[in-house]
Amino acid sequence: MTTTQPHVLVLNGPNLGRLGVREPEIYGHASMADLEVSAAKWGGELGLVAEVRQTDDESEIVGWLHEAVDTGSHVVLNPAAFTHYSYALRDAAAQVTSAGLLLVEVHLSNPASRETFRHLSVVAGIATGTIAGFGFDSYRLALSAVATRLQT
């Protein structure tokens, strides 16, 4: 009997392509390339195939969420600035969870401890869960949560 590993799209919104150089005191010194390597390693250790993507384009990330539904892929989502106002992204993310797939919202920093405008997440209410404030470990914890949920 052959089993396939669950696929997880690790989707990242605007400005995250600048990781390592953009406000490293908040977002750390690791780059998006570092995240790609780390997520693949963590996913493999957990029995998942993790595919990292990043875009500054709202329509592209919405399309990737549609793709997740169509391919049965779970999602780890760092919506970045889209967190606070993108109802298009929220509605696309809702389709993921409505399809019975997992969607974990992640943030490198803790938005609740930052500027007031960052306190609202339009995604949190439809996400399976949210992990924030642990830097790159937020992604590792999210992948671990997906793997644990799939085992139960």
SVG drawing of the C-alpha trace seen along z (x, -y; Angstrom):
<svg xmlns="http://www.w3.org/2000/svg" viewBox="-17 -52 37 54">
<polyline fill="none" stroke="black" stroke-width="0.4" points="0.0,0.0 1.4,-3.4 0.6,-6.5 1.3,-10.0 2.4,-12.7 0.0,-15.5 0.8,-18.7 1.0,-22.0 1.2,-25.4 3.2,-27.8 1.9,-31.1 3.4,-34.5 2.1,-37.9 3.6,-41.3 7.1,-42.4 8.0,-39.0 10.3,-38.6 12.4,-41.2 13.0,-39.0 16.5,-39.3 16.8,-43.0 13.5,-44.5 13.4,-45.5 15.5,-42.6 14.9,-43.7 11.2,-42.7 11.3,-40.0 14.8,-38.5 17.8,-38.0 16.7,-34.8 15.6,-35.2 12.7,-33.8 15.3,-31.3 16.1,-30.2 12.4,-29.7 12.1,-27.6 14.9,-25.3 13.7,-25.1 10.0,-24.5 11.0,-21.7 13.1,-20.1 10.5,-20.5 7.8,-19.3 9.8,-16.2 10.4,-15.4 6.7,-15.6 5.6,-13.5 4.5,-16.6 5.5,-18.1 5.8,-21.8 6.0,-24.2 6.8,-27.9 5.6,-30.7 5.7,-34.5 4.0,-37.3 3.3,-41.0 0.2,-40.6 -3.2,-40.1 -4.7,-38.4 -1.9,-35.9 -2.3,-34.8 -6.0,-34.5 -5.4,-32.3 -3.0,-30.1 -5.8,-29.6 -8.1,-28.5 -5.4,-26.1 -5.2,-24.7 -8.9,-23.9 -8.7,-22.4 -5.7,-20.2 -6.6,-19.3 -3.6,-21.1 -3.5,-22.3 -2.3,-25.9 0.1,-27.7 -0.7,-31.4 1.3,-34.5 -1.0,-37.1 1.3,-40.0 -0.3,-43.4 -3.3,-41.6 -4.1,-40.3 -5.8,-43.6 -8.0,-44.5 -8.1,-41.9 -11.6,-40.5 -10.8,-38.9 -8.1,-36.9 -10.3,-36.2 -13.1,-34.8 -10.6,-32.7 -9.1,-31.4 -12.6,-30.5 -13.0,-28.3 -10.0,-26.3 -11.5,-25.6 -14.9,-25.0 -13.4,-22.3 -12.3,-20.5 -8.6,-21.5 -6.5,-23.0 -5.4,-26.6 -3.0,-27.9 -2.4,-31.7 1.1,-32.6 3.0,-35.7 6.7,-36.2 6.0,-39.0 3.0,-39.2 0.6,-41.6 -1.3,-42.1 1.8,-43.6 2.4,-46.1 0.6,-49.1 -3.1,-49.2 -3.9,-48.8 -2.2,-45.4 -4.5,-44.1 -7.3,-43.1 -7.0,-40.0 -9.8,-39.4 -8.4,-35.8 -8.3,-34.7 -12.0,-34.0 -12.0,-31.4 -8.5,-29.9 -8.1,-26.6 -5.7,-28.3 -3.2,-31.2 0.5,-31.1 2.3,-34.4 5.3,-35.9 7.9,-33.1 9.8,-34.3 10.6,-31.5 9.5,-29.0 6.0,-30.2 6.2,-28.3 7.6,-25.2 4.9,-25.2 2.2,-25.6 3.5,-22.7 3.6,-20.6 0.0,-21.6 -1.0,-20.5 0.8,-17.1 -0.7,-16.6 -4.3,-17.4 -3.9,-15.0 -2.8,-12.2 -5.9,-12.6"/>
</svg>
